[in-house]
Amino acid sequence: MRYIKLYILEILSNYSWYYFAMSVYESRSEERQTGGEQERYLQANNEEFNSMLGYPNNTIKTSKYNIFNFLPLNLFEQFQRLANAYFLVLLILQLIPQISSLAWYTTVIPLIVVLSITAAKDAIDDLKRHQNDNQVNNRSVLVLMNGRMEKKKWMNIQVGDIIKLENNQPVTADILLLSSSEPYSMTYIETAELDGETNLKVKQAIQVTSEMENDLNQLSAFNGEVRCDAPNNKLGRFTGVLTYKGKNYLLDLDKLLLRGCTIRNTDWCYGLVIYTGPDTKLMQNSGKSSFKRTHIDHLMNVLVLWIFLFLGCMCFILAIGHGIWESRRGYYFQDVLPWKDYVSSSFVSAILIFWSYFIILNTMVPISLYVSVEIIRLGNSFYINCDQKMFYAPKNTPAQACTTTLNEELGQVKYVFSDKTGTLTRNIMVFNKCSIHGTLYGAVYDRFGHRVEISEKTEKVSFSYNELADPKFSFYDKTLVDAVKRGDPWVHLFFRSLALCHTVMAEEKVEGELVYQAQSPDEGALVTAARNFGFVLRSRSPETITVVEMGKTIIYHLLAILDFSNVRKRMSVIVKTPEDRIMLFCKGADTILCQLLLPSCTPLKDVTMEHLDEFASEGLRTLMVAYRELDKSFFRAWFRKHSEICFSLEDRESKISSIYEEVEKDLMLLGATAIEDKLQDEVPQTIKTLNKAKIKIWVLTGDKQETAVNIAYASNLFEGDMDGLLFVEGKDDETVEKELRSALYRMKPESLLDSDPINSYLATKPKMPFRIPEEEPSGNYGLVIHGYSLACALEGNLELELLRAACMCKGVICCRMTPLQKAQVVELVKKYKKVVTLAIGDGANDVSMIKAAHIGVGISGQEGMQAVLNSDFTFCQFHYLQRLLLVHGRWSYNRMCKFLSYFFYKNFAFTLLHFWYSFYNGFSAQVGGQVVFPTLVNWVCSVIPTSASSDIFSSRDQMSDMLPSICKAPHPCPSHLRTLHLTLDF
């Protein structure tokens, strides 16, 4: 049992009791100092008490409108378009009879049509969100009520309820794990929708609640009280205290199941609801929906504003002309054209004429502009939806434009922010090559000794000698199989270490059909490789590991697991063999394991490092494998010290690391592995093409650093001939600032001088918003930054240094990021670069990033539909992004620019004709006066006697005598009379 305790402590606990206590203390201290965040308090099975605290129910809402606020909110958004606001003002002016010369319905009908079409489109989009919300909120879950389990809708779950989750069921809310069907109340979860990782993670309930198991009587009587953090968006943080039967139990993240996870390999588990609905960490990281407008929309608003000013100037000039004409000419026509009662002078008449012309010349900014734009956008969206080159046949899924307002924006994208797992990669790890005791395996040679490229025609190795082999596994080097068959001791020891050094769980639902559940896809690939070569992991328990070695079943006693961490970059297991030998097997990064080898391994290490360099040049993920046989007395003494440290509270973390180092030394090198992380089709070519188009690509991932860097090389984001990789890995402000400044100095030394233009600007106007210009580095670099360092940079006033360093790099990798940090990086670029950004992802952890970017693209992958539902464009493969941007985006942008250029030219030409003609009709601002000049001359000639000559109008009196006869014309009007007067005057 002591070994079991050690196993549970090591594999299932990522945080020590000491750090739990310190976290709780520091959290409470911060609350007292800032007076901000309040702690959450709840009681299990006490609905009445918890409801008094006002916690929200479990309803989620991703939609933007409801039946009550749709009309006002949608109209408010639409009237942010300046032209719509202009026509509203125009409509109000047309309702004033003193200045209106057009009927009010000539404006209100087109305006209503435009607003209705846009509102209908927005309503349809939001209706889809409502349907998705309803589908999620109406899912059912078992809730403990009055001593029995009853079905309840998700939206009715309350804080303090105890719910039951079953295998393959999504987690309803953020819950505290109480018990499960597995030994020691372990529960396996998949967190793909939270961090994009499809590998399994393990959680374990505290002992006091795990003893209740599935006893409904004990669970109903459970009245524990929980004090914990207030709702926050930090996925890696949870501290709390459970008070039960007068004792306190510290809680940490390993006891919490988050909404968005899925239960795997666990028949059932019970949990106490801690956070619900909008308070869950998933929703806290989801971001807010915003009304996305294109740069063309902003440009049209600016153009419309200038046109308004130009229109005002035109109306002002015409009003002045009217005032002059009325005072000098119109005054003498009052017998025929009397002034209205409300016109007391030519000045008042000019003011009224100003607004009349404002109405008549409205064709300068016609309401059809936005209708025409929307029709063009709709057509461009139709082209995207019908593009056969973006149709994914395996899933029978076409590309889809979920919005019609952002098509031309695709042609202006400068920054692409991409998820890694499931977006660039398929998240499928394949054992590709290995090096065992100085011999390279995995390459294929012809009969002349020349290396052959592996293709579909290459003959695969047969594993017929192994009944438990995975039929999906492919390998092409027969020499490795021959070495296994002839019993090469180094090869056998190598694969034995792969079959033992891991945390993979084996499941055999059907006899002979093994299914491996791994916390890391790397581990799954290595264990599958060992399985095919004859070392089959059959089952495991907290005490033993059962392996079938070349057809013979062998049981190893598991003594300890020295777990992997980002600092250690390695993991080890200590097992007892049937021969009563104690063996330590270790695998990890070559930079670490090389320092732990015996000096006698130096020649073998040099050969293996050459093989590792070859693997890395091919973009493969590498690990070194080593072993050590332990003396029994040494192990007993080491284990005794280790047990004491595990139960200590003072400085436990550093002591654990030290005790691990005592046993992980003097290792014997076995070899190295090379794993290929399968990229999606044409990803390297796509990234290379986008780089040629001056589009920068940043990869924002929750995965570990080594994995992300390997993928960056494999996908052409990083290149082997780069001048260097810059790493920012500090965990405090001072270290991060030092690393960023070092990176800036290496790329552009003058960027740190006070004479630098950006530094000079910041020194004079530190709080003024500005745009960071493009800077050219002195070389070709890549940047790798950790999530901890990113948090320090964003919160420690180092964001400008971070942005300048990142923007000078060819490619950027941000690893171990939370969903909220992804959105913060996008917002940072939008704030200071003023360029069009695009975010692409496939999981719920990418939703906040997708919402934050100007354009969001969702990939229909294996991580649910959250990204797709919150995206502007969707398709199935990353390489379709190239066609979306460089074909559809470019064409849409060109079409829109040409249309706007023609449209404004046409309207200016049409309206300026009216403006010029006003000089010939006495600035009357009457609809009847807006006729073609030759037609007016013909009419004048028809009402004037042919015998009349110009001298009969030589005096004003004679002209006045003639006017009454003219007024008897079939259709005389004031503007005709004014035009006649000016004509005769000429």
N, C-alpha and C positions, 0 to 999 in steps of 0.2 A: 504493500500500500504506500510505502514512502516514495517509491518510484512513480506511482500513480499521482501522488500529490505534486511531485516535481513536474510531471508532464502537464498537469492541469495549470500549474502556476506559469509555466514557461510558454506554452503554446496559446493559451487563452487570455493572457493578461498582457496588455501593452503599456499599462500605466501602473505605477506602484502605489501602495497605500499612502506612502509619504507624500507623493505628489498630488494624490487626491486631496489629502488634508490641506496641503499648502494652496492648492487651487481654490478650494472652498474659502479658506481664510483670506486669500488675496482678492477673490471676487467680492466678498462681503466688505473688505476694506475699501475697495474702489467705490462700492455703492454708498458707503458712508461719506466718502470724500466728495464725490460728485453729486450725490443726491439724485442720481438719475434712475438707473435700472432697479426695479424691484424684484425680489425673489418670488417664485411661485410656491404656493402652499396648497396642498390638497389632502384629502382623506379617501382611502379606498372604500368602495361600497357605501358611500355617503352622498347620495345625489342631492339631497336637500341642502347640505352644508356647502357643497361645491358650487351649486347653482347660485348661492348668495354672493359668491365672489365675482360673478359676472364674466366667467370665461366663455369664449365663443363655442358654438357647436362645431361639428366636423364638416360643415358645408364649405365647399371651395367655389370660387368664382373667378373665372378667367375672362368672362365676357365684359364688354365695355358699357353696354346699354341695358336698360330694362324698359318695360312698357310705359313707365311714367317719365323717365328722363330722356328717352330717345329723341323726341322732337326738339326740345330746347338744346340738348347737348349737341346733337347732330347739326342743327342750324348754327349754333355757335361756332362749330368747327368749319362749316362751309363758308360762313361769313368772314372767316379769317382770310379767305381769298378776297383780295381787294376789289376785283371786278364785281363779285357778288354784292359786296357792300356798296359799290358805286351804283349798281342798278337798283338797290333798295332805296338809296337817296334819290335816284332819278324817279322812281315810282312815287315817292312822297312829293316831289316837285310837280309831277304831272297831275296830282290831285288838287293843285292850286289853280283855279281857272284863270286868274289874272296873268299867269305867265305860261300856261300850258297851251300849246298849239297842236298837240297830239293826244289821242285818246289814251286813258290810263291803261286800258287792257292791252295795248300794244307792247307794254313792258311787263305787266304782271303775268301774262300768260307764258311768255318764254321763260321768265324767271322761275315760275312755279314748275315748269317742265324740267328745267335744269336741276333745280333743287330736288325734285321728286326722283329723277333718275339716279342721282348721286346717293340720295337717302336710301333708295331701294337696294342699291349695291352694298352700301354699308350695313343695312339691316340683314341682308342675306349672309354676309361674312360673319356678323355677330351671332346670327341664328345658329350657325355651325358650332360656334363656341358654346352657346347655351346647350345644344344637344350633347356635346361632349361632357360639359359639366353635369348635366342631368344623368348621363350614363354612369359617371363616376359616383355621384352623390347617392344614386339609388341602388348601388351594389349592396348586397346583404352580408352580414357578418354575425357570428354567434356571440351573444352578450349574456353574461351571468346575471340573472334577475330572479330574486326570490328562491334561490337554491336550485335553479334549473337554467339550462341554456335556451335562449330564445333568439330568433332571427330579428335583426334590426337593420334598418338602412344606415349606410355610412354617415349620412348627413345628420342622423339623430344621435350619434355617439357623443357622449359628454366626458369631460375630464373626470377621472376617478372611476370610470367603468372598467370592469374586467372583461376582456374579450378573448375568444379562442380563435386561433389561426391554424389552418391546416396546410399540408404540403402543397407547394406551387400556388399558394394564395398570396396576393399582394398585401402588404402591411397597411392597415386601415388608417392609423395615426401614429404619432411618435409614442411608443409604449415602453414601459419598463418590463423587461422579461422576468416572469415569476417562476415558471417551470416549463419543462418540455418532455417529450417522449424519449429523448436521447439520454444516454448515460451522463450523469452529472449535470443534467439540464442544459446540455449544449444545444445550440440552434444554428443551422447553417442558412445563410442568406446570400442573395445575389443583389448587388448594389448598382446594376447597370444604369438605372435611371437617375442615380445620384452622382456617381463619379465616372460613369462610362465603362467601368470594369466589369466584365462578365464572369470573372473568377469568383469563387465562393469565399465568404468570410464567416468566421465563427463567433458566436456570442454565447455567454454563459450567465445563468442566473446566480444570485447569491445563495448561499447554502440554506439560509433560514426559510426562504420561499420555495426553493427547489424541492424541499421535503414534502410540500403539499401535493406535488405531482398533479394528477387530474381528479383529486378528491374534491367534489363540488361542495361538500359540507365545510371542509377547511377553507376553501377559497371564498365561500360566502361569509365565513366568520372572520376573514382577514380584514383588519381595520387599520393597517399601517398608515402612517402619516409621512408624506414626502415633502421636503423642502429642497428646491433646486433652482437653477438659473431661470431667469425670465426668458421668454422666447427670444431667440437670436438666430442669425443666419450662419453661424460658424459650425460647419459640419463636423469639425474635429474637436468640439468642445461640449462637454456636459459634466457638470459636477452637482452632486446633491447628497442628501442624507435621508435614509429611511429609518423612521422610528417605529419599532414594533416590539410590543411586550416589554416596554421600558428600556430597550437597548437601541443604540444607534448603529446603523450600517452605512458605510460610505458607498456612494454610487458613482459610476464613471460611464464613459461612452460604450464600454464593452457590455453594459447591461441594458443598453437602449436600442430598440429596433425602430428605425426611422421610416416614416412614410415614403413610399417610392421603392422600398426594398421588396423582395419576393422570397418567401420561405422555400427552402430547398432541402431535400433529404431529411426532413423532419416530419413525422406523422402529424404531430400537433404541438402547440405551445400556447401558454396563457400569458397575458400581459396586462399591465395596469396602464390605462391611458393617461399620459402626462400632458402632451400638447395636441391640440386639435385644429383642423381647418387652416385658417390663415396663420396660426401660431406655429405650425409644423415647420421644420427646417427646410423641407422641400419647397413650400410656398414662400418662405422667407427669402429663398434664393431665386424665385421664379422671375423677379423683376416686374415692372409695370408696363402695360401696353400703352403705346404712345401713337399719336396721329402722325404717320410718316408722310412727309412731303418731299418732292424731288427738288433738285437745284433748278430745274426748269421752272417749277412752280414759283420758287423764290425769285428767279429772274423775271418771270412774267409779272409778278407783283411789283418789282422795281420798275419794269418797263411801263406797266400800267400807271404807276405813280408819276413817272415823268410825262406820260401822255396826259394825265389829268392836269398837270401843271401847264403843259403846252395847250391843252384845251381851254384852261382858264385864261391863258394869255390871249388866245384867239377870241374867246367870248368878250374879254375886256376890250380888245381892239374894236370889235364889232359894236360893242355898247357905246364906246366913245364916238365911233362913226355915226351911230344912230342919233346920239345926242346932238352932234354937230348938224346932221341933216335936218333933224326936227326943228332946231333953233333957226337954221338958215333957210330951209325950204318948206318943211312940213307945216310950219306955222301958217302959211298962206293957203293951205289945203283944208283948213278946218271946216269949210262949208261942205266939202265933200267927204273928208276924212276927219270927223271931229274927234278930239281927244276924249278918252273915257273919263268917267267921273273921278276915278281914283288916280288919274294922271293930271297932276297940277302943273308940271313943267317938263321940259325936255330932259332934265336931270333925272326925275322920277321915272320917266319913260325909258331912259337908258338903263337904269337899274333893273327894271322889269325885263327889258330886252336881253340883258346879260343872262338871266336865268332861262329865258326862252331859247336862246341859242345853246345854252348848256344842255337843253333837252333835245333840240333839233340835231345838233352835231354829235349825238351819242353814238353814231356809227364809227366814231374814232375808236371806241372800245366796245365793240358789239358783244352782246350776250352770247352769240353763237360761238365765240372764241373757245370757251371752256367745253361747250358741247362738242365742237369739232375735235378738240384735244382728246376728250374722253373716247370718242369714236375711234380715233387713230390708235389710242392706247389699247382699246378693246381688240382692234385688228391685230396689233402686235402680240397681244396675249394669245390670240387664236393661233398665230404662227408658232408660238412656243408649244402650245398644247398639241399641235398636229405635227410637230417635227419628228419624223421617223428616226432620225439619227440620235435622238434623245429618248427613244423608246427602249425599255429594258425587257427583252423577250422572256428571260427566265421567270420573271415575276408578272409578266403581262402588264407592266406599269408604264404609262407615258409620263413625260415631264408635265408639270402643271403650274400655271401661273395663278396663284391664289389671290393675287391682287392685280388690278389693271392700272395702278397709278405709278408704278416704279420702273416701267420697262426701259425708258430712255436713261434712267439712272445707272443701269447696268453697263452702259458704255462709258462711264466716267469713274469706275472703281479704281482706286489706287492702293488700297490695303485690303487683304483677305485674311480673316482670322478663322482658323480651322481647328476643329477637334482632331484628335489622332485616332483613337480606337473606334473602329466602325466607320470612320470617315475616310481617312487615308488608308487604313489597314482593314483586313477582314477579321482581325483578332484571331487568326488561326496560326498557331505555332507548329512548325514542322522540323523534326530532327533532320539536319542536312548533312553534317560532317562531324568528325571527331578526330582527336589525336590521342592515341593510347600508347604510353611508354615510348614515345618518340616516333611512332608510326602514324602516318596520316591515312585516314580512311574516309571514303565518301566520293573521291574523284574516280572517274571512269577513263580507262585507257584502251586504245585499240591494240591490235596484235603487233604494231610497230613501236609501241611504247609512247604514242602521242596522246595527250589528253583530249578527250572527246566531250563536247558540250552535251549536257543532258537535255533530251527532248522527249516528246510523247512517243517517239519511235524507239527510244532506248529501252532495252530489256530490263525488267525489274527483277530483283532478287526474290527467290521463292522461299517462303517460310513454312513450307509444308511439314517440316520436322517438328513444328511447334503447334499443337492443337489449339492453344489459347492465344495465338497471334491475332492482332487486329487486321482484318482484311483491307482496311482503308489505308494502312501504313505503306509507304513506298520508299524503297531504298535501292540503289543501283550498283553498289560496290560489292562484288561477290567475295572479295578477299576477307572482309570482316566476318561474313557468315562462316567462311572456312575456318577462320581463327577461333570462332566460338565452337564450332563442331569438333575441332581437334583438341579442345580443352586448354587453350592458351591461358595460363594463370593470370596474367596481367589483364587480359580482355575480360575474363570472368570476374575478377575483382573490380574492374571498372564498372561493369554493368550491375554488379551486386551493390555497389555504392549508390548508383542511380536508383535502384529499386528500394533502397532503405532511407536515403537522405532526402526527406521531403515531408510534407504534411497532407499528402493526397489521401482521399477517402475512396475506397473501392466498394462498388455496389454491384451485386450479382442477382438481379431479379429473375433472370432466366439462366438455367444451368449452362455454364460455359460462356455466357455473354457478359463480359465485364464492362462496367461503366465507371470511369474515373471522374471524381469531382475534386478539382484542384483550386487552391486559393490563388494560384498564379498560373497562367497559361504556359509559362516556361516549364514549371514543374510537371504539368500534364504532358507536355511534349517529351520530356526526358523519361518519365515513368512509362509512357507508351513505347518509346524506343527500347527501353530495357525489357519490356514485355515481349516485344516481337523477336528480340534476339535470344529469348529463352529464360529471362529472369522476371517472372510474372508476379506483380503485387496482387495477391488474391484477397486479402482482407487485413484489417488492422483494428486494434482496440487501444485503449489508453495504456495497456500493458505489453502488448505483443504486436509484431508485424509478421504476417504469414506470406512467404514468398515461395513460388514454385520455380525451382532452379533446374532447368533442363529436364523437366518432367518429374522432379523429386520435390515434395513439399517439405519446406524447412521453416521452423518457427523461431524467430529472433525475439528476445526479450528486450523491450525498449526501456532503457535506463534513464535517459535524459534527452531533451531537445534543446539545443542552444539556438534560439530563434534568430531569424534574419532581422536586421534593422538598417536604416539608411546610413548610419554611422559605421556599423560593423561591415556591411556589404558582404556578408557571408552567413551561412547557417551550417550547423553540425548536428549529428545525432550520435549518441553513444548506445551501442547495443551489445548484448551478450549472445554469443553464437552457441549453437548446440555443442560445440567442442569446448565450451566453458572459457572462451577467449573474450576479452572486452575490447571492442573495436570502436574507434571514432572515425566517422566519415564526414568529410567537409567539402562543401562546394561554394564558390564565390567569385568575386571579381579578381582578375589576375593581378591587379595592382596591390591587392591586399594579401592574397595567398602566397605570392612570391616572397614576401617578407617573413612568412611563417614556416618555410621549408628548411629541411636539414641542409647544411653546406654540401653534403655529398650529392644532392640533387641538382647542383649547378649545371653540369653538362646537359642533363635531361631538360632542365628548365629552359636553357638557351634554345634547344631544338623546338620545344613546345611553344615558346614565344614567337618563333618564326612562323609556326603554323597559325598562331593566334593573329599575327599581323596579316597573314593571307586571308583568314576568315573575315577580319574586320574590313579589309579592302573590298570584300564582296558584300558588305552591309549586313553580315550575320551577327547575331547576338551570341556572345561567348561567355563561358564560365570555366573556371579551373576546378579540377577534382583532385582531392588528396585524402590520405588516410593516416591513421596512427594506431598502433596497438598499445593499450594501456596496461600498466602493471596493476594487479588487483589491490594491493595495499595502497598504492598511490591514488587509485580511484576512490577507495573507501574514505581516505583522508580528505580528498577533494570534495567528495559528495557531502561529507559532514560539514565542511566549511560552507558549501553552497546552500545547504538547508538552513543554516543559521542566518545567512545573509537574506534568504528569501523571506524570512519572517521578521526581519528587522525593519524599522521605520526610518532610520537615520541614514541619509545619503545612500539609499538602496541602489539607485540606478548605476552610479559610478562603481559601486562595489560589485555589482553583477558583471559589469564589463570587465573588471579586473580579474574576477574569478574565472570568467570565460577564457581570458588570455592565458591563464595558467595551464589550461589543458589544450588549447588550440595553438600548439607550438611543436617544433621538431616534427613536422609533417613529412610524409613521403608522397611525392607527386605521382599521380596516376595518369593524368592527361587533361584534356580539355574538350568541351562540347561546342558545337556551332549550330544555332537554331535560326531558322528563317521565319521571320514574321511576314506572312503573306500580305503583300500590298494589294489593294484593289487594282483592277486593270488600268493600265496606262497612266498611273499616278505620276511616275517620274517624268514622262513626256509632257504631261499637263503642266506640272510645276515649272519645267524648263521653258515651255512656251509662254506661260504667264510672266515669268521673269523677263523674257525678251520684250514683253509688252510693257515693261516698267511697272509691273504690279508686284508689290511686296507681300510676302506670305509669312504670317506668324502662326505657329502651332501652339494652341493653348490646351493643355491636357492635365488631367488629374493623375496620370500615370507617373511612374518613377523616372528619374533623370536618365539612367542608363538606357532604358527602353526608348525614351523619346529621342535621344541623340542617335541611336542606331537607326531608327526610322527616318530621321532627318537625312542621314547619309544615304540610306537606301532609296529615298524618294527624290533625291537631287536638290533638296533644300540646302543641305551642306555639301560641299565638294571636297575631294581629297586634296586639291591643290590650293586650298584657302590658306591665307596667311596666319590663321590661328582661330581657335575658339576661345571666347571670353566667358568665364563663369562667374556668376554672382550667387553666392551660397550663404552669405552672412545671416545671422539670426538676430542681430541688433543694429540699430541705426548707424552706429559708428563704423562697424565692419562693412555694412552695405555701402555707405558713402565712400569709404576707402576703395572698395572694389569697383564702384561705378566711376570714380575719378581716375582710377588706374586704367579702366577700359577706354575712357575718353582720351586720356593722354596717349595711349597706344595708337588710337585711330586718328586723332587730330590734336596734337599737343597744344596748339594755340587756343583750343576751346576752353582751356582752364585759365587763360590770361584775362585780366581785367579789361584789356582793350578789345576783347571779343565783342562783336556787335550785340549778341544776345545777352551777355553778361552786363554790358553797358546799359542796355535797356532795362534789365531787371534792377540794376542799381539805382536808376532814376525813377522808374515807375514799376515797383515790385508787384502792385496789385492790379495793374491795368491788363486787361485781356489782350493777347497778341497772338500772331501766327508764327510758329517756328519755321524758318525757311529750310529748304533742303540743303544738307551739308555733305560734302564729298570727303570720305575717309582716305587715309593714305594706305590703302590696301583692301583686301577682301576678307571680311571677318564674319563670324557667326556669334550670336549671343545665346547663352543658356542661363536662365534665371529660375530660382526655386520659389515656391509659393510663400515660404516664410520671408524671404528677402523682398519679394514683391509687396507683401503687407507692410514691411518696414518702409519701403520706398514710397508707397502711396500715403501712408499715415505720418511719415516723418519729414515732409516737405522736400522730398528728393525726387518728386515725380518728373521734374524737368530734366534732371541729370539722367534719369532712367530713360525718358523718351528720346533724348538726344543720342544716347548711346545705342538704343535699339534701332532708331531710324537710320543710323549710319551703317548698320549691319546688313549683309545680304539676306540672312534669314534669322529668325528669332524663335527660340523654344522656351515656353513657360511651362514648367512641370509642377506637379503636386498642387494644382490650383483648385480652389473651391468655385462653384458656379458663379457666385457673386464677384469673385476676383476676375473672372473672364469678362464680365460686363464692365468692371472698372477699367480694365485695360482698353477696351473698345471706346469707352467714354473719354479716356485720357487722350487717345489719338484724335477723336472727334473735336476735343476741346482746343488742342493746340496746333493741329495740322490743317484743319479746315478742308479735309478731303473726304471723298465718298468711301465709306467702309462697307464691307460685306462680311458676314459671319456665316459659317456653314458647320452644321453638326447633325448628329443623328439621335441624340438622347435627351432625356429630361434635364440633365445637367448642363445642356447647351442652350436651354430656353432663354435664360437671362441674357446671354451673349447675343442670341439671335434677335431679341427684342431691342437691345441697345444699339445695334448697328443700323446704318441707313437701310441696308437690304439684308434680310434673313433668308437663308436657304436651308431647307431640311432634307436630309437623306433618309429614304425609307429603308431602314436597316433592321437590326435585331434588338434594338433597345426601346421598343415601344413607339408610340405615335405622337408623343408630346412635342417633339421638335417639329414634326410635319405640321401639326395643328397650329403652331405658332409662327409658321414661316410665311414668307411672301412668295417663294418659289420652291418647288419640291421635285426631286428626281431620285434615281436609285444608285447612281455611280458618281464618284467625285470627278471623273474625267469629263462628264457632261458640263462641268462648270466652264471649261474652255469655250465650248460652243455657245453657252448662255451669255458669256461676257463679250467674246470677240466677234460673234456673228449677230445674235439677236440684240445684244446691247448696243453694238456699234450701229447696226441698221436702224434700230429704233431711235437712237439719238440723231442720226442723220436725217431720218424722215421728219422728226419733230422740228429740227432746226430749219429745214427747208420750208416746211409748212408755215412756221411762225414768220419767217422772213417774207414769204409771199403774202401771208394774211395781213401783216401790218402794212406792207406796201399797198395792197389793194385798198385797205380801209383809209389810208392816208390820201391816196389818189381820189377816192370817192368823196371824202369829206372836204378836202381842200378845194374841190370844184364848187361845193356849196359856199365855202368861205370866200372864194374869189367872186362868185356870182352875187354875193351880198352887196358888193360895191356897185352893182347895177340895178338893184331893186330897192334902194333907199334903206338898206339894213332893216327890212321889215320883220324878219324872223317869223314869217307866215308860211305855212305849208304850201299854199298856192303860189307863193313867189319862187319856190324852188323848182322852176321849169327851165328847159333849155332855152337859151337866149334867142336863137333864130326863130323858134316857134312863136315867141313873144313878139318879135318884130313883124312876123306875118300877120299876127292878130291885130297889131296896131295899124298896119297898112289897110286891113279890111274895114276898119271903122272910120278911117279918115277919108274924106272925099278925094277923088283922084285929081280934081281941079285945084285943090288947095296947094298952095306953094308954101315954102318955108317962111315967106315974109308975112303970112297972116298970123304967125305966132311971134312976130317981132316984139310985141309988147305983152306985158303980163296980163293986161285987161283982156286982150284978144284971146289969149290962151285960156283965161278963166271962162270966157264966153263959150269956148269950144268944149270945155270939159263936160257940161251937162249932156251934150249929145253923145259923147263917148260913153258916159255912164249908162246910156240906154242900150249898150251892147248886150248880146245874149248872156254873157257870163262875166260881168265886170267884177273885180275884187280890189281891195286896197293895194295889194302888192302890184297888181297889173297897172293900176293908176300911177303908182310911184315909178314903176319901170317906164311907163309911157312918158312921164314928165322928164325923166333923165334922158330917154331916147330923143325926145324933141329938143331937149337942151343941147344934146350933142349935134 
